[in-house]
Amino acid sequence: MTVDRRRTPRYPFVAVAELIDEKARDLAWRLFARVRIIQTDPDKIWKTADSNIKNAFKRYPPSSKDIEAKKQQWAKEDASKKSSQP
């Protein structure tokens, strides 16, 4: 797992985990856990981050409905990128 330390106003820290399909040698699933850190105690920070990561993994593996919704989202994003290009 990697931690992206780019700060944004809404989510100061982002933890990213990528699960790779060993046989296909391809990305199987990507998790983004965005955490607003308001504590200063390191133990509380890790407890908050750990809780968010565990909650995100509850959605793995994604349902067929979630996969289809993500494909539709990507198609819309691709279409908007193509229409905005000259």
Buried (B, 14 or more C-beta within 10 A) or exposed (E): EEEEEEEEEEBBBBBEBEEEEEEEEEEBBEBEBBBEEEEEEEEEBEEBBEEBBEEBEEEEEEEEEEEEEEEEEEEEEEEEEEEEEE
